[in-house]
Structure formats: C-alpha cells, structure tokens
Amino acid sequence: MFASNPLLLLAIILPLASLLLALRPAWQQAYRYCLPLLPLPALLAGLTLGPDASLELPGLLLGGRWGLDELRQVFLVLTATLWLVAGVFAVGYLKVHYLRRFCVFWALTLAGNLGLVMAQDIASFYSFFALMTFAGYGLVVHEGTGEANHAGRVYLAMAVVGEMAILSGLLMAAQQAGSGLLADLPAAVAEADRRWLIMFLLLAGFGVKAGLPLLHFWLPLAHPVAPTPASAVLSGAMIKAGLLGWLVTLPFGEVSLPDWGNALVILGAVGSLGGAVLGVRQRRPKTVLAYSSISQMGLMTLMVGAALANTEYAGPLFAVMALYVLHHGLAKGSLFLSTAMALPAGRGGQWLLWLLIALPGLSLAGLPFTSGAASKLAMKELLKPGNFEFAMAPYLPMLMSAGAVATMLLVWRFLWVQRAAASVGSIPAFMCLGWGLATAGSLVLFWWLPWPGAVPDKAWLATMVHEAWSLFWPILAATVIAALAWRSVKQR
C-alpha cells in the first residue's frame, strides 16, 4: 500500500477507528467529545493540500485511487466544516439516551460522506456512497418514535431504489469505458449506444439523494424526526453527494445534450417553485427547511441542465455550482442548528439572536454583500440570454428570479413557525459554539474558503453595488407577499 498523501487516508481512518470507543459503555461520554475531532483531518486536507493531491491504494477493492481536484476540494471543505460544527453542536445537544448508538452511526455516515468526495475510482466511490446512505438510516430513526420509524422506512425504501439505479448506471458506464476510474466515465457515457439509459439511471439514482422532484419524498419526513445536528448534515452536506455524483459521471464537456438540458431545467424549476409552494404550508421549522433544501437543489438542477445543454459552459458552470454548494451548505446548516436554540430571557438578547438566525436565511435569498449574493451574481452572469440556445434558455433569468422570491418566502415562513416553536431558557455552551461557528462560517469565513474562480474578481464590491437592485427586489417582493398573507390570516 502506497500513500502519497497520508492525510487523505487519515480522513477516513479516524472516523472508522473511533468505532472502538463504542466497544465499552463507559467510553460513550468520551466518544461524545470526540465527535468534533473526527472531520479535522479532512478539513486540513481540503484547506492545505492542492487540487492535485492523490492517494494510491492498490490493495483496496479493485485498486483504490483517492484525491482532490478543484471541484472535490470545495465539496471536501464544505463537508468537513459542516460535520465539524454539527459535531460541536451535538456535544451539547445529545442526551445519555441512545448516545453510543448515535455516535456509531454518526462516525459511519461521516466516513462515507468524506470518502465519496475524495474517491476517484468507481468501486471506492460507490462503496462510500452506500455506506453514507445506509448508515444515515440510523440517524433518521435515532429517536425510535413511530414517526421516526415511518420516516426511516420511506428513507430506506427510496435509498435502496436509488442505490440500485446508481450501481446499474455505474456498471454500464464502466463497461463502456473499460476502466474503473470515474474520470473516464463522462467520455464513455457520451459515446455509449445506450447513453439515454445510463444517464437516466445515474440522474434518477443520484436524484434520490439530491431531492429531485418525485424522488424527494424522504426529505420532509426525515428532517423533522432526525436529531438536529443530523438534520444539519443531511441537508447541508449529504444531499450534495447526489449533485457531486452527477458532476463526476455525466458527459459534461463531452457533448451538448439540449433535450436532456431542457428536461433538467424543467425539473429544476418544478423543484425550486414546487418546494416553495409546499414549504410555505408547513408548520414545523425543520419541515419548512427541508422543502427549502428541495427548492435550492432545484436551482442547482437548473444549472446542471444548462451545463448538459451546452458543453462550452460546463466548466464555468461547475465553478458556479461549487460556489453555490459552499454557500448553501453553510447557510442551511446554520438554519437547521438554530431550530434547537432557546431564546435568552432578555428582550435585547432575543432580538440579537433573531437577527443572527435570519442572516443566513437572507443570504440564501441573495441579500446584497452576502455569500448568496455572490452565488446568484455568478449564476446570473453565466445564465444570461445569448449564452445558450436550447429551448428553455430564454426562461433561465425568469426562473432564477422566481426562485429567489420562493426562497425568501420560505425564509419568512421558517422565521414565523420558529417564532411559534421557540422557547425561553438556557443554551448549553457547546450548542452555542456549534451554531455560532456555523453562522460565522456562512457569513464571514465563506470569503476565505477555497473555491474555483467563480466569485467576481477584485471588483466584486462594485459589481454588488451595481447589481444591488436586481438582488434586492425579489426579497422585497417576497416580503410584500408574506405581509399580505399575514394580514389576510390575521383578519380571519
């Protein structure tokens, strides 16, 4: 076994080695405090290793190859960061009840999530993806209630269907490529006689995890019943694994497929707007956020469709999607963690807490000078009329604006139901620290994290000022709609 970058190996070994702490009940408290440490090697790898970092494991499965490139580096930094802050939060959140079981499934799911991001060979990628998926079931059913078990059954049924589709698509693509490396699949899929079938299987299989319309049913069921730190990583990091699966297997940059692009743009629009329509009707904060994730993944699906439709823009769109993933994961993780925060007794402290809770949501809607604004400006620049010629291309700007309005409506709905559900009391220090780190990551640290060159250059501030109205009017429109809806309900 030869390891050119042992830090990549340690990123997986540490979570798996931590399972030894589950062997004795007396060690479970120590296990709890180890949770924030488990993603540290992966975070260090994402921040310090270059995009050409690699690890050869010839004795693993069919010959393992792990490594980073610009896309994987962004996904790894996001994934490790979110698992770290959620792990800090979990130290204060978890009770003694089922503590050891939670830690075991947490470590297994983490290892799978980190491993699939770094995997560059098909066998490792699928093995880690399956490990993340099925270990995640233990997090969904952790509380053991009837509602949790029902959500777990739906999650597991859809996971099995998704895994079968992924495995079938990967095997067909690998046979066509004559290779076990993910990098060889896009060109092979582009030239395959049964390209439509391979693409359908991969789109549907990874679409289960990504919350594609009609494959999303597990999300609004699983999020409300899972422990809050698990909900944060489910929505902030794990559903992004479906998007990564698309990006590393489909024939981006190899051939333009306008018909597939049209279909995915339509599905993305349905997810973005349909998720909002369903989400504003929900009464539980985490359920609203689950539909918000479906809505946001709809915008990412829209970009995937555009990248498939025009091969020339696949590379730039990858950079924008990486930026959007980083922004959305940090913001949504912060919002999920905030659902378990109690309000301080003082009125001034409550206003400050509500402001800090609201800011990541406003960032999702594209508030100027936030990470969401940077993401949406990058999207707008690439998806403007004239860059694409497929049938749905003229509607892309309108769909993005509608998506921004939908996002803000969901933010207002979340704040409303969270206000009704919030209690007044003390907050454990580790919960405050985990949520605070997540919020800081969304609002401040985002600008120092690595991503491919998607953000406007040094003139981004001037660009943001120039485009401030285009960013702000969807927020204003959604606020007016929400105010009218609130007044209508109040007058009944």
N, C-alpha and C positions, 0 to 999 in steps of 0.2 A: 504494500500500500504506500503510495507516494502522495504527499500533501504539499503542494506548492504554497498554499495559504492556509495554514492550520486554523486560523481564526474562523474560517468558514466551517470547518469541521466542529470546532468548539461550540459554534452557534447552535448546532443540533445536539451534540453530546450532552451539553449542560442540562437542557430541559429533560432529556431522557434519563440522565444519571440521577436527577432529582427524585425520580420514582423510588429510589432506595429509601428515601425518608418516609415512604408510606408503609414500609415493612413493619414498623412498630407504632402502636397508637401513641406512645409517649412522645414521639417525634413530630406529631402533627402541628404543634404550635411553631416549632422551628421551620416546618415546611411552609407555613403561612408567611413567615417573614422572609422566606427565600423567593417568593413569587416575583417581586420586582427585579431580582437579580438575574432571572433566567433569560430575558431577552438582551442583556447587556452585550454579550459578545457579538450578536447580530447587529446591534446598533453601532458598535465600534467598527465592525466590518463595513457597514454602509457609509459611515462617515469618514473613514480613514483609507480604505482600500480604493484603488482606482477602478474604473469600469472594465479593465482587462484582467481583474483578479480571477483566478481559476483554481480548481482543486480536482485532481485526478484520483479516482478510486477504482482501480481496475478489478479489485476483488469484490466489488459490490454489485449484486444482481447481474446484469449483462455488461457491466462496466460503467461505473458512475462518473459523471462529469458535472461538477457544480461550479458556479461562477457568477460574475456580475457583468452587466453592461449598463449603459446609461438608464435604460428603462427599468431593469431589475434593481438598480441601486436606489431609485426613487421608491419603488414598492417595498424594498427591504427597510429603508429608513422609516417609512410610514408605519409598516407593520411592527417593527421593533419598538418604535416610540409609543405607539398606541398600547401595545401589550405591556410596556413598562409602566406607563401612567395608570393603566387599569389595574395592574398588579399592585401598585402602591395603594390605590383606592380599595382594592379587595382586602388588604391587610386590616383596614378599619371596618370594612363592611361585613366581613364574614363572621358568622357565629360558630360556636363549637359544633352545632348540629351539622352532620354530613361534611365536616371540614376536610377530612382526609380524602374523601371521595371527590370533592370539588378540586382539590389540588392535583390529584392524579389526572383527571380529565382536562384540567387547565394546561398542565405540562404537555400532555399528548397532543392536544389541539394546537398549542403553540409550536411544538416541534414540526407538526405537519404544515402549518401556515408559513413558517420561516423556510422550511425545506423546499416547498414547491416554488417559492420565489427564486431560490438560488439554483434549483435543478435545471440543468441544460440537456440532460438525456431523458428520453421518454419514460423509461422504467422508473427512475427516481421521481420524476415529476408526477406520474400517476400515483405512485405509492404514497408520496407525501400528501397529495390532494385527497386521496381516500382516507388517510389517517386523520387529516383535519376534519373531513366531513363526518366520519363516524364517531370520532372522539367528541366532536361538537354536540352530538346527541346527548352525551352525559351532562353537558352544561345546560341544555334546554330543559331536561327533566329533573334537574337537581333538586328542586323543592319537593318533588314527589306528590304534588296535588293532582286532582283529577284533570284540571285544566292543563297542567304541565305535561301530564302523560298523553293527553289528547294531542297537544301541540307536538310532542315528541313523535307520536305515531305518524302524523302528517309529514313532519320533517324527515323521518326515516324513510317513508314510502317514496317521497319525491327525491330524496338523496339516492336511493337505490336506482331509480329510473335514470337519474342524471348520470350516475357513475357508469351504468351500462352503456349509455349513449356515448359518453366520453371515451370509455375503453374501446368500444367498437370503432369510433372515428379515428382514434389514435392508431389502432392496429391496421386499419385500412390505409391510413396515410403513411405509416412506417413501411408497410409492404410496398407501396408505390415508390417511396423514396429509397428503399433498400438500405436504410440507415436507422440507427437508434437515437439520433440526435434531433432535438427539437428544431435546431436551426435549418435542417434540411427539409422540414415538412412544408413550409409555405410554397416553395417552388414545385414540390411534388404534387401538392393539392391542386395547384394552378394547372398542371398538365394532366391530371387524372381523368380517365374516361368517365368515372362516376363521381366527378367533382361535386355535383349537386348533393349526392347522398353523404359524402364525407363532411361537407360544410354544414348540411342540415344536422347531422349528428353532433358535431362539435358546437354549433351555435345553440342547439337545444340543451345539450348536456351541461355546458358551462353556463347557459342561460338560467338553469335552475338556481345556481349559486348567485348569479348576478341579478336575480329578481326580474327576469324578462316577463312581460305581460303574459298571463295564462300559466306561467310557471312560478309565480310569486307567492302562492297561497301560504307557504310555510312562514314567510317573513312576519306578517302581522299576528300570527299565532305564537311564534317562538319568542319574539322580543319581549312581550309583556310578562311572560312567565319565567324567563331566564333571570338569574341574578344580575343586578345592574352592571357590574364590571364585565360580565359575559355578554350582555346586550351591546355594550360599547364596542367590544372587539368583533362581535358578529356583524354589526353594521358598518363599523369604521374600517375594518381590515379584511374580514373573511369573505364578504361578498365581492370585494375587489379581486379575489382569486379567480372568479369567473371571468372578469374583464381581462385579467392577465392571460388566462387560458386562450381567449380569443386572439389576443395580440401576438402570441407566440406560435400559433398553429395555423391561422387562416392566411390566405395568399395575399397579404398586404404587400404592395410594392412590386408584385409579380405580374398582375393582370388587372385591368379595370373591369369591374362587375357591376354595371349600373342597376341591373334588375335586383341583385342582392342588396345594393345600396338603398334603392327605393324601399324595399321591404323593411330593412332595419330602421330607416328614418321614420317610417310609419309606426313601427313597433315602439321606437323610442318616444315618438310624440304621444302615443297612447299611454305609455308608461309614465311619462312626465305629467301629462294633464290628468289622466285617469287616476294616478296615485294621489293627486291633489284633491280631486273630486271625492274620492273615498276617504281620504285622510281628514278633511275638514268636518266629517260627520262623526269622528271618533271621540270618545270621552275619556280615554286613558292616555296619559302623556307618552308612554313608550309606544303605544299603538300608533299615535299620530307621527312619531318619529320614524316608525317602521315604514309607513306609507311615504313619508318624506324621502327615505332612502330609495324606495322604489321610483319615486319621481326623479330624484337626482341621477339614479342609474339610467333612467330613460334618456336624460341629456347625454350621458356618456355613450349610450347605444346609438343615439343620433350621430355622434362623431364617428363611431365605428362604421356606420353605414356610409358616411361621406368618404371615409378612408378607403372603403372597399370599392366605392363607385369611381374614384379617380386615383390611380396608382401614383401620380406625381405628388399628391398631397399626403400620402400615407406617412412619410417621415415627419413632416411638421405637425401633423395631427397627433402622432404618437407623443411628441413633446408636450402638446397642449393637454392630452389626456393624462399624462404623468403628472403635470402640474395640477390638474383638476382633482386627480386621485389624492394627492397630498393635501390639498386644501380641504376637500370634502371629508376625508378620513379624520383629520384632526378636529374639524368643527363638529362633525356628528358625534365623535367620541366624547367631546366635552359636553354636548347637549344630553347625551344618554346618561353620563355620570351625574349631571345636575338634577336628574329626576329623583335621586335619593338624598338630595341635600335638604336639611331642615333650615328654616329661616331663623335668624338671630332674633332675640327679644326686642332690641331697639329698632325703632322705625327707620332711623338713618341707615343702620346696618342692612335692613331689609331692602331699601332702595338700591344700595350698592350691590347687593347680591343679585337682585333682579337685573341690574344693568350688565353685570358680568355674565349672567346666564343668557341675556338677549343678544350680546355682541356676536358670538359665534353664529347665531341664527341669522342675524342681519348680514353677516359675512356670506352665508350661504346664498342669500338673496342678491348679493352683489353690491353691498354698500360701498360707496367710493372709499378708496385708500385702505381696503381690506384685501385679504388673500382671495376672497371671492370675486372682487372687482378685477384683480389681475387675471384670474382664470377666465372670466367672462370676456374681458377685452381681448385676450389671446384667442378665444373661440370666435369672437366677432370678426377679428381681423382675417382669420383663415376661411370662415364660412360665409364671407360676404358674396353678394351676387357677382357672377362673372368668373369665379374660380372653378365652378363646377357646372356641368352641362346635363346631368341626369334629371329625370322628370321632377323629383322632389326638391331639387336645388333651389329654385326661386322661393321656396317656403321656409328655408332654413332660418333666416333672420327673424321672421314672424314667430316661428316655433320657439326660438331661443327667448324672445321677449315674453311670450306666453308662459314659458317655463319659469322665467324669473318672477312673474306675477304669481304663478302657482306656488312657487317656493315660499314667497313672503306670506301668502295666505296660510300656508301650513305653519309657518313660524308664529304667526299671530294665534292660530288655533292652539298650538303647543303651549304658548305662554298662558293662554286663557285656562286650559284644563290643568296645567301645572299649578297655577294660582289656586285653583279649587282643591287640588290634592295636597298642596304643601302644608307642612306642619311647622310649629314653632318649637325649637328645642336646641340642644347642644349637638355639635357635629364632631365625631371622632377626628383626631388630628390627621390620621393617615387618609381619611376620606377627603378632608380639606386639601391636603397636599396633593393627592392624586388628581382631584378635579382642578385645582389651581394650576398644576403642571399641564394638564390637557388644554385648559383655556389659554394659558400663556403660549403653548405650542401653536395653537390656532391663530392667535392674534399677533404674536411677536416673533417666536422662534421660526415660524414658517419662512421668513425672509432670509434666514441664514442657512436653511437646509438645502441640500443639493438637488437640482433638477436639471434636465436638459434645457437648452436655451429657449424657453417658451415665454418668459416674462418680458415685457418691453425693456429695452436697454436702459442706459442711464437717464434717458428722457422719460422714464415711466411716470414720474410725478407730473410732468407737463401733459403727458398723454391722459393721465387720470383726470386732471383738471379739465382738459378739453372735452373729455367724454363723460363728464360728471352727470349731465342731464340724462344721457342715454342709459346710464346706470341707475339713476335715482327715480326716473319716472315709473318703472314697474313697481318699485317699493311704495311709491305714493299711491299708485292705482290700487294696489292690494290693500293698503291701509284704508283708503276710502271705502272699498268694498266691505272690508271687515267692520268698519264703523257703522255702515248702513245695516249690515246683518245684525250687529249687536243691538242697534237701536230698534230694529224690527222685532227681535226676540224680547227685548225689554218692554215693548209696548203691548205684548200679548197678555 
